[in-house]
């Protein structure tokens, strides 16, 4: 089985070393470890009727990943493609892009999905990598639990409790691409019931190069700090957590696509800064009865690379209640409210009308786990009812069946409905996307440029999905297991593009404006299979392999589908095959060798060939509390391409081979 882990499960390891807890657990013990994101409650992996993979702290440490996106490459079915030093395209089961819009991402249950552009700004999502307890990745819709936009999957980044980060941790290092990084954390106690931690980190990363070797000017400098306080009193648990951050980065736009004087900017630097505050209260009455109340506030000031400025604030409050009903029903219900306020300042590239707006979303959900046969057959029924300002009420039901014939086998199947609600940009934006030499569909070249101008529409509707899933898990022995899942997704009302009537502008130079509108006329079907295999030949060696296959069929009559990577040509944007192979070997308690080989097949839309690359990490502990390490990145593929920008016409980049070294101290 893949490496499932959670805080509750770590108790299984008793007094084992914190650094080697999960390696010491057998496959059988891992099967009984708890996960939480699939159903909003702690449950054994063997009881989860979803395609789920958990990236543990031990996985992160051994991989050498320096960012959350890099760590997500370990999960099957997840497409992670780096666009530049600070930019990623991340999705699950297709429809990848700079702002992939069918993925719900959370940090400690706090949604970081951006309603402005319907995506996640991954450069803003960070913490000390050592403080991440696990990353739970659910492939497939989970909208009945987490609401609109949890269409193709959910990623929940869960950090450690303050009690698990006591003492001092210092880390520092640097190298070729990872120019320099440093982090510090201190954990202590206000009293026996109130542990806390504070942390600070910073890094600087090198720029990438264009296909012709130009400096893209996208060096990334970042600083971040935060705290967490936990307080336990009787049956109550309180958590107060907060972060602040600052990022500085850059980009170089494709001058041939943005001809002067329509768009003058070429190379630019930008920055963002912000912070968040989260308060959570848990009251546990029994193993099957509890209530939770969580609220958070988030603010970001963003100066984009194109000169635009926006300020965004969000406030969220979330409540849930779980209780048993008779002997066969385990009920969970809850409610959520989110307010999102943003203000945009217009530039020659992006305009919003109105500039400022406040959006509201409210929802309720209910879920019932019905025991049909004790310990063997369970049926999950649930639905979420969301109301948003763009499309009104959205209903997202879900049914899941879990059959566990014995302790070594489990089979599950599911039918789900999910929706992706419109973003504010799809309603209010005017985006001068790029300059063309002709009108699409017309063979004639024009003697003046054509400016494609994307226009938002208040008539844009939600995208819809009906998903069918099935999975099988088998434990061969305490040392080997396999997890297989398959799916068929049927999408309707997908975003598509339509051409309006051209308008001629006589301002110098004379140019034609080609209005591009948004419709919901596209549809699509996707299917695929994902498998994860884990084998431990002996107590010192662990092997883990993933394989993902994806096939997409998109139906669009738009004349612009050939230049639309987000929908019309989305079937040419995602690779058909992905493979990940990891080997973790402990020569002794002091010396480890970790290898990670990856293969990604070609991306036809951007003419990116398939590539094979490998990361390696050697870690040595000369003393109990000291670890020295050296990491090699992209060792098998110097200057390879992974993706290209779809939102802004940035110059395509290549990713370099890199080596960095560092030290970590704990006391």
C-alpha positions as a printed Julia matrix, in Angstrom:
667×3 Matrix{Float64}:
   0.0    0.0     0.0
   1.14   3.53   -0.49
   2.6    5.33    2.48
  -0.52   6.2     4.47
   0.06   8.12    7.67
  -1.61  10.46   10.1
  -1.02  11.86   13.53
  -3.18   9.28   15.26
  -1.35   6.48   13.54
   2.02   7.63   14.71
   1.08   6.44   18.17
   1.47   2.91   16.86
   5.2    3.36   16.79
   5.43   3.98   20.52
   8.94   4.94   21.55
  10.5    4.53   18.1
  12.76   7.21   16.72
  10.85  10.2    15.33
  12.98  10.22   12.2
  12.36   6.54   11.42
   8.82   5.99   12.7
   7.23   5.18    9.38
  10.08   3.03    8.13
   9.7    0.92   11.28
   6.0    0.34   10.64
   4.98  -2.74    8.69
   2.54  -2.6     5.79
  -0.1   -4.09    8.07
   0.38  -1.28   10.59
   0.22   1.32    7.82
  -3.13  -0.12    6.74
  -4.51   0.79   10.18
  -3.17   4.35   10.25
  -5.79   7.08   10.26
  -6.57   9.62    7.52
  -9.01  12.53    7.78
  -9.53  14.43    4.49
 -11.81  11.91    2.76
 -14.7   12.22    5.22
 -13.77  15.03    7.65
 -13.16  12.48   10.39
 -10.38  10.15   11.41
 -10.7    6.7     9.86
  -8.53   3.74    8.9
  -7.13   3.73    5.41
  -8.73   0.33    4.82
 -12.12   1.98    5.43
 -11.7    4.89    2.98
 -13.76   4.46   -0.22
 -11.66   6.95   -2.18
  -8.45   7.06   -4.19
  -6.17   8.51   -1.51
  -2.41   8.84   -1.16
  -0.56  10.32    1.78
   2.87  11.95    1.56
   4.46  11.69    5.0
   7.08  13.86    6.67
   9.56  11.04    6.2
   8.82  11.02    2.45
   9.37  14.78    2.24
  12.63  14.63    4.19
  14.05  11.77    2.15
  13.0   13.27   -1.21
  14.98  16.48   -0.8
  11.94  18.51   -1.92
  12.27  22.17   -0.95
   8.68  23.18   -1.77
   5.18  21.74   -1.48
   4.73  21.46   -5.28
   7.91  19.4    -5.57
   6.68  17.06   -2.83
   3.35  16.56   -4.65
   5.2   14.78   -7.48
   5.21  11.7    -5.24
   1.45  11.18   -5.52
   0.01   9.16   -8.43
  -2.52  10.91  -10.65
  -1.15  14.36   -9.77
   0.33  16.41  -12.6
   3.1   18.7   -11.35
   4.87  20.75  -14.0
   7.22  23.61  -13.27
   6.79  26.68  -15.5
   9.57  28.79  -13.98
  11.43  29.31  -10.73
   8.3   30.37   -8.83
   5.48  29.15  -11.09
   3.84  25.71  -11.31
   0.95  24.05  -13.06
  -0.64  21.45  -10.75
  -3.79  19.42  -11.3
  -5.29  15.99  -10.73
  -6.63  13.86  -13.58
  -6.2   16.45  -16.31
  -7.06  20.07  -17.15
  -3.67  21.32  -16.01
  -2.6   24.97  -16.18
  -1.1   27.89  -14.3
  -4.42  28.28  -12.45
  -5.87  24.77  -12.67
  -9.49  25.34  -11.69
 -10.82  21.91  -10.71
  -8.7   21.32   -7.62
  -9.46  22.2    -3.99
  -6.32  22.87   -1.92
  -6.21  23.4     1.84
  -3.64  24.01    4.52
  -4.81  22.61    7.85
  -8.37  22.72    6.52
  -8.0   26.37    5.4
  -8.94  26.72    1.72
  -6.28  28.49   -0.38
  -8.31  28.29   -3.61
  -8.37  31.79   -5.16
 -11.89  32.77   -6.38
 -10.44  35.63   -8.44
  -8.75  33.42  -11.05
 -10.16  30.02   -9.99
  -6.89  28.45   -9.01
  -4.05  28.29   -6.49
  -1.06  30.64   -6.38
   1.45  28.02   -5.3
   4.25  30.52   -4.68
   2.22  31.81   -1.71
   1.62  28.38   -0.15
   4.57  27.47    2.05
   5.69  26.64    5.55
   8.72  24.97    7.07
   8.92  21.64    5.26
   9.99  20.01    8.54
   6.69  21.11   10.15
   4.48  19.28    7.62
   3.11  16.13    9.22
   1.54  14.8     6.03
  -0.09  15.79    2.75
  -3.32  13.94    2.02
  -4.11  13.75   -1.7
  -7.58  12.62   -2.76
  -7.93  11.88   -6.46
 -11.44  12.29   -7.8
 -14.35  14.51   -6.72
 -14.99  15.09   -3.04
 -17.42  17.98   -3.4
 -20.0   16.39   -1.11
 -17.51  16.93    1.72
 -15.45  19.98    0.69
 -17.79  21.86   -1.64
 -17.62  23.54   -5.03
 -14.33  23.24   -6.94
 -13.35  19.94   -5.3
 -14.0   18.49   -8.76
 -10.96  16.46   -9.78
  -9.36  16.18   -6.37
  -8.47  17.59   -2.96
  -5.05  18.32   -1.46
  -4.86  18.94    2.28
  -1.48  20.0     3.72
  -1.52  19.19    7.43
   1.1   20.58    9.79
   2.27  19.07   13.07
   0.77  19.87   16.42
   2.8   22.18   18.63
   3.46  19.32   21.06
   5.26  17.43   18.26
   7.67  20.3    17.5
   9.25  20.94   20.88
  12.86  22.1    21.14
  15.04  23.91   18.63
  15.51  23.14   14.94
  18.0   24.99   12.74
  18.59  24.28    9.05
  20.66  26.01    6.39
  22.29  25.29    3.06
  22.68  26.28   -0.55
  23.94  25.32   -3.95
  23.61  25.95   -7.67
  19.87  26.49   -8.25
  18.9   26.55   -4.57
  21.21  29.49   -3.95
  20.59  29.64   -0.23
  18.03  28.73    2.42
  17.73  28.93    6.19
  15.08  28.06    8.73
  14.67  28.2    12.49
  11.99  26.84   14.78
  11.52  26.9    18.52
   8.9   24.9    20.4
   8.11  25.34   24.07
   5.28  25.32   26.6
   3.33  28.12   28.26
   2.16  25.41   30.66
   1.64  21.65   30.5
  -1.64  22.06   28.61
  -0.41  24.76   26.21
   2.52  23.96   23.9
   3.54  26.41   21.17
   6.03  26.92   18.35
   7.38  29.84   16.36
   9.33  29.65   13.1
  11.04  31.74   10.45
  12.45  30.74    7.07
  13.85  32.32    3.94
  15.4   31.31    0.65
  16.67  32.58   -2.68
  16.46  30.56   -5.91
  18.19  31.13   -9.22
  16.61  32.23  -12.49
  15.73  29.91  -15.36
  16.64  30.35  -19.04
  14.6   30.6   -22.23
  14.94  28.1   -25.07
  17.55  30.41  -26.62
  19.5   30.77  -23.39
  18.2   34.19  -22.29
  17.94  35.05  -18.61
  14.23  34.95  -17.71
  14.85  37.23  -14.72
  12.66  35.07  -12.47
  14.9   34.8    -9.41
  12.77  34.06   -6.35
  13.41  35.54   -2.91
  11.1   34.63   -0.05
  10.75  35.24    3.7
   8.11  33.74    5.97
   7.35  33.37    9.65
   4.6   32.07   11.86
   3.41  30.49   15.09
   1.06  27.86   16.48
  -0.42  27.52   19.97
  -2.41  24.45   21.08
  -4.36  24.3    24.32
  -5.98  21.16   25.73
  -8.56  21.36   28.5
 -10.66  18.31   29.31
 -12.6   17.32   26.19
 -11.74  20.61   24.43
  -8.82  21.36   22.14
  -8.03  24.92   20.95
  -5.6   25.93   18.2
  -4.42  29.41   17.23
  -2.12  29.58   14.21
  -0.82  32.35   11.96
   1.68  33.14    9.2
   3.11  36.16    7.38
   5.15  36.11    4.16
   6.89  38.16    1.48
   7.84  37.0    -2.02
   9.82  38.72   -4.77
   9.96  37.19   -8.26
  10.12  38.04  -11.94
   9.21  37.03  -15.46
   9.93  37.77  -19.1
   7.01  37.98  -21.5
   7.08  36.83  -25.1
   7.61  40.07  -27.06
   6.4   38.51  -30.3
   3.02  37.77  -28.74
   2.59  41.18  -27.1
   3.52  43.71  -29.77
   4.0   47.39  -28.9
   2.27  49.69  -28.38
  -0.62  47.45  -27.32
   1.47  45.8   -24.59
   4.8   47.48  -23.82
   5.99  45.43  -20.88
   8.6   42.74  -21.54
  10.58  41.9   -18.41
   9.39  42.76  -14.93
   9.71  42.04  -11.25
   6.79  41.63   -8.9
   6.12  40.86   -5.26
   3.38  39.85   -2.87
   2.97  39.98    0.87
   0.29  38.82    3.23
  -0.71  36.72    6.17
  -3.39  34.57    7.73
  -4.79  33.75   11.15
  -6.66  30.54   12.04
  -8.62  29.65   15.18
 -10.05  26.17   15.75
 -12.02  24.55   18.56
 -12.61  20.79   18.86
 -14.78  19.09   21.46
 -14.64  15.29   21.53
 -17.44  13.52   23.4
 -16.54  10.0    22.31
 -14.91   8.06   19.5
 -17.97   8.73   17.31
 -19.24  12.05   18.64
 -17.53  15.43   18.27
 -18.02  19.01   17.17
 -15.6   21.37   15.44
 -15.63  25.11   14.82
 -12.92  26.78   12.72
 -12.54  30.32   11.46
  -9.74  32.09    9.62
  -8.82  35.4     8.04
  -6.44  35.78    5.1
  -5.07  38.88    3.34
  -2.73  39.27    0.35
  -1.37  42.38   -1.39
  -0.14  41.37   -4.83
   1.84  43.43   -7.32
   1.74  41.35  -10.47
   4.55  41.06  -12.98
   2.5   42.99  -15.54
   2.22  46.02  -13.27
  -1.29  45.27  -12.01
  -2.04  45.43   -8.3
  -4.73  43.6    -6.4
  -5.64  43.28   -2.77
  -7.64  40.34   -1.53
  -9.16  39.47    1.83
 -11.11  36.38    2.81
 -12.96  35.33    5.92
 -14.19  31.79    6.5
 -16.12  30.05    9.25
 -16.69  26.29    9.26
 -18.74  24.13   11.64
 -19.32  20.38   11.77
 -21.01  17.93   14.11
 -20.61  14.15   14.14
 -22.79  11.75   16.11
 -24.06   8.13   15.93
 -27.67   7.32   15.17
 -28.88   3.91   16.36
 -26.24   1.24   15.72
 -25.79   1.42   11.96
 -25.57   5.14   11.17
 -22.6    7.47   11.65
 -23.84  10.98   10.78
 -21.8   14.11   10.08
 -23.33  17.45    9.17
 -22.01  20.97    9.0
 -22.19  24.46    7.57
 -19.73  26.89    6.03
 -19.66  30.59    5.14
 -16.95  32.38    3.16
 -16.56  36.05    2.3
 -14.04  37.11   -0.35
 -13.26  40.78   -1.01
 -10.84  41.94   -3.69
  -9.84  45.08   -5.54
  -8.0   45.26   -8.85
  -6.05  48.19  -10.33
  -6.23  48.26  -14.13
  -3.23  47.93  -16.46
  -2.78  47.74  -20.21
  -3.03  43.96  -19.94
  -5.8   43.31  -17.39
  -8.92  45.3   -16.52
 -11.78  44.42  -14.17
 -15.24  45.95  -14.11
 -16.1   46.68  -11.38
 -12.65  47.13   -9.85
 -13.74  46.07   -6.36
 -16.18  43.36   -5.37
 -17.32  41.3    -2.4
 -18.47  37.72   -2.96
 -20.24  35.4    -0.55
 -20.6   31.63   -0.41
 -22.68  29.65    2.07
 -23.2   25.91    2.29
 -24.47  23.01    4.36
 -23.6   19.35    4.04
 -24.7   16.03    5.48
 -23.06  12.62    5.29
 -24.23   9.25    6.6
 -22.04   6.16    6.85
 -24.33   3.14    7.02
 -23.02  -0.2     8.26
 -24.68  -2.89    6.14
 -22.5   -5.75    7.38
 -20.33  -5.12   10.48
 -16.63  -4.83    9.58
 -17.37  -5.89    5.99
 -19.79  -3.67    4.03
 -20.45   0.07    4.42
 -22.43   2.55    2.33
 -21.68   6.29    2.41
 -24.39   8.71    1.27
 -24.04  12.46    1.37
 -24.57  15.76   -0.35
 -23.49  19.37   -0.11
 -25.68  22.36   -0.89
 -23.7   25.45   -1.9
 -25.02  28.91   -2.68
 -22.75  31.39   -4.48
 -23.17  34.86   -6.0
 -22.52  33.71   -9.58
 -24.84  30.75  -10.2
 -26.96  30.48   -7.08
 -27.65  27.05   -5.58
 -25.46  24.05   -6.48
 -26.21  20.51   -5.26
 -23.41  17.94   -5.15
 -24.45  14.43   -4.04
 -22.18  11.44   -3.55
 -22.57   7.69   -2.97
 -19.71   5.36   -2.0
 -19.69   1.65   -1.23
 -16.86  -0.09    0.64
 -16.51  -3.89    0.79
 -13.8   -5.47    2.95
 -14.11  -9.26    2.53
 -11.06  -9.89    4.74
  -8.1   -8.12    6.33
  -6.01  -8.29    3.14
  -8.5   -7.04    0.55
 -10.83  -4.07    0.09
 -12.91  -2.98   -2.89
 -14.72   0.33   -3.24
 -16.83   2.13   -5.84
 -18.37   5.58   -6.07
 -20.67   7.82   -8.09
 -20.35  11.58   -7.56
 -21.57  14.89   -8.91
 -19.37  17.98   -8.62
 -19.37  21.51  -10.01
 -16.74  24.15  -10.65
 -18.33  27.56  -10.06
 -17.25  30.59  -12.12
 -14.44  32.83  -10.96
 -14.73  36.57  -10.74
 -12.37  36.85  -13.73
 -14.76  34.8   -15.88
 -17.46  37.33  -15.03
 -15.65  40.67  -14.97
 -12.29  40.52  -16.75
 -11.03  42.2   -19.89
  -7.74  40.52  -20.76
  -5.58  41.59  -23.72
  -4.27  38.1   -24.24
  -1.98  38.25  -27.28
  -1.4   39.75  -30.72
  -2.21  37.6   -33.75
  -1.41  37.94  -37.46
  -4.8   36.71  -38.61
  -8.3   35.97  -37.41
  -8.57  32.28  -36.44
 -10.41  30.36  -39.16
  -9.46  32.88  -41.83
  -6.62  31.95  -44.24
  -5.75  35.57  -45.02
  -2.91  37.38  -43.26
  -3.76  40.95  -42.36
  -1.49  43.98  -42.88
  -2.03  45.02  -39.25
  -1.97  43.14  -35.95
  -5.02  41.55  -34.35
  -5.37  41.98  -30.57
  -7.29  39.09  -29.0
  -9.31  40.51  -26.1
 -10.89  38.05  -23.67
 -14.14  39.36  -22.2
 -15.83  38.0   -19.09
 -19.55  37.24  -19.06
 -22.15  37.31  -16.31
 -23.94  34.49  -18.17
 -21.11  32.03  -17.62
 -22.39  28.94  -15.8
 -20.84  26.29  -13.57
 -18.92  23.43  -15.13
 -20.38  20.04  -14.19
 -18.99  16.56  -13.63
 -20.51  13.11  -13.12
 -17.72  10.78  -11.97
 -17.61   6.99  -11.71
 -14.77   5.44   -9.7
 -13.64   2.04   -8.51
 -10.65   0.9    -6.49
  -8.95  -2.2    -5.08
  -6.36  -2.59   -2.32
  -4.5   -5.78   -1.52
  -1.9   -6.57    1.11
   0.28  -9.42   -0.12
   2.23  -9.66    3.13
   3.51  -7.42    5.93
   6.15  -6.29    3.42
   4.18  -5.7     0.17
   0.92  -4.15   -1.01
  -0.8   -2.65   -4.04
  -3.45   0.03   -4.55
  -5.3    0.34   -7.9
  -8.01   2.84   -8.84
  -9.82   3.55  -12.09
 -12.22   6.3   -13.13
 -14.5    7.59  -15.86
 -15.41  11.29  -15.78
 -18.21  12.86  -17.83
 -17.96  16.68  -18.02
 -20.62  19.05  -19.33
 -20.93  22.83  -19.68
 -17.15  23.18  -19.86
 -15.71  26.62  -20.53
 -15.3   27.34  -24.23
 -14.34  30.36  -26.33
 -16.36  32.19  -28.98
 -15.34  34.91  -31.44
 -17.22  38.21  -31.55
 -17.37  40.89  -34.24
 -13.95  42.51  -34.86
 -13.49  46.22  -34.19
 -10.92  48.38  -35.98
  -8.81  50.88  -34.01
  -7.0   53.64  -35.89
  -4.65  54.54  -33.01
  -1.01  53.95  -33.94
  -0.3   51.37  -34.99
  -3.71  50.56  -36.52
  -4.95  47.24  -35.17
  -8.01  45.05  -35.07
  -9.58  44.09  -31.74
 -10.98  40.56  -31.77
 -13.43  40.07  -28.85
 -13.36  36.57  -27.37
 -16.29  35.57  -25.21
 -16.82  32.74  -22.75
 -19.46  30.07  -23.27
 -20.33  26.7   -21.7
 -20.65  24.73  -24.93
 -17.73  22.31  -24.52
 -17.93  18.85  -23.0
 -15.55  15.98  -22.41
 -14.92  12.5   -21.14
 -11.78  11.3   -19.42
 -10.76   7.91  -18.11
  -7.68   6.44  -16.55
  -6.04   4.2   -14.02
  -3.59   4.85  -11.18
  -1.64   2.32   -9.2
   0.77   2.45   -6.3
   2.96  -0.46   -5.17
   5.06  -0.65   -2.03
   7.61  -3.34   -1.19
  10.06  -3.64    1.68
  12.61  -6.35    0.84
  14.14  -5.94    4.29
  14.08  -3.6     7.27
  16.67  -1.29    5.7
  15.23  -0.94    2.22
  11.93   0.46    1.0
  10.76   0.59   -2.63
   7.72   2.54   -3.77
   6.39   2.87   -7.32
   3.49   4.73   -8.95
   2.03   4.62  -12.44
  -0.72   6.85  -13.86
  -2.52   6.63  -17.2
  -4.9    9.35  -18.44
  -6.9    9.65  -21.64
  -9.01  12.73  -22.42
 -11.57  13.45  -25.14
 -12.73  17.06  -25.4
 -15.63  18.1   -27.63
 -15.64  21.72  -28.79
 -16.9   23.47  -31.93
 -14.96  26.66  -31.17
 -12.75  28.09  -33.92
 -10.28  28.9   -31.13
  -9.96  25.42  -29.65
  -6.54  24.89  -31.25
  -5.13  27.82  -29.24
  -7.05  27.11  -26.01
  -5.02  24.91  -23.63
  -7.52  25.22  -20.76
 -10.43  23.4   -22.44
 -10.51  23.13  -26.25
  -7.11  21.46  -26.42
  -6.91  20.26  -22.81
  -6.59  16.69  -24.1
  -3.21  17.68  -25.58
  -1.93  19.38  -22.4
  -1.83  16.47  -19.95
   0.66  13.6   -20.39
  -0.83  10.15  -20.97
   1.74   8.36  -18.78
   3.54   9.2   -15.54
   5.88   6.93  -13.58
   7.55   7.48  -10.21
  10.03   5.07   -8.61
  11.57   5.72   -5.19
  14.23   3.77   -3.32
  15.09   4.56    0.31
  18.0    2.6     1.77
  19.52   2.9     5.23
  23.09   1.65    5.29
  23.03   2.28    9.03
  21.35   4.55   11.55
  23.78   7.25   10.44
  23.81   6.94    6.63
  20.92   6.99    4.16
  20.71   6.94    0.35
  17.46   8.04   -1.31
  16.87   7.85   -5.07
  13.84   9.12   -6.99
  13.37   8.36  -10.69
  10.5    9.94  -12.68
   9.16   9.64  -16.21
   6.57  11.96  -17.8
   5.35  11.41  -21.35
   5.13  14.18  -23.93
   2.86  17.25  -23.78
   1.68  17.67  -27.37
   0.09  21.12  -27.08
   3.36  22.8   -26.07
   5.52  20.41  -28.14
   7.34  19.25  -25.02
   8.92  15.81  -25.4
   8.71  13.2   -22.68
  11.53  13.23  -20.16
  13.21  11.1   -17.53
  14.82  12.7   -14.52
  16.21  11.63  -11.17
  16.77  13.22   -7.77
  19.14  11.81   -5.17
  19.8   12.59   -1.52
  22.56  11.33    0.75
  22.08  12.03    4.45
  24.65  11.44    7.18
  24.23  11.81   10.93
  27.68  12.19   12.51
  25.96  13.0    15.82
  22.54  12.19   17.2
  21.12  15.69   16.64
  23.09  16.66   13.52
  22.27  15.72    9.94
  24.4   16.61    6.92
  22.92  16.14    3.46
  23.63  16.67   -0.21
  20.89  16.63   -2.86
  21.06  16.37   -6.64
  18.08  17.59   -8.68
  17.2   16.77  -12.3
  20.32  14.65  -12.56
  19.19  12.76  -15.67
  17.83  15.7   -17.67
  19.81  18.89  -17.84
  17.72  21.85  -19.09
  14.49  19.99  -19.77
  11.06  21.57  -20.27
   7.98  20.63  -18.26
   5.25  23.12  -19.18
   4.47  26.57  -20.58
   2.47  29.53  -19.32
  -1.16  29.56  -20.44
  -2.5   32.6   -18.6
   0.21  35.11  -19.57
   2.48  34.65  -22.62
   5.69  34.18  -20.65
   8.74  32.94  -22.52
   9.08  29.13  -22.26
  11.79  28.07  -19.83
  14.09  25.14  -19.24
  14.85  23.68  -15.82
  18.51  23.22  -14.89
  20.33  20.43  -13.14
  21.06  21.43   -9.57
  23.04  20.39   -6.5
  22.72  21.74   -2.99
  24.03  20.79    0.44
  22.88  21.62    3.93
  22.87  20.88    7.64
  20.08  20.38   10.15
  20.47  20.69   13.91
  17.93  19.6    16.52
  18.2   20.11   20.27
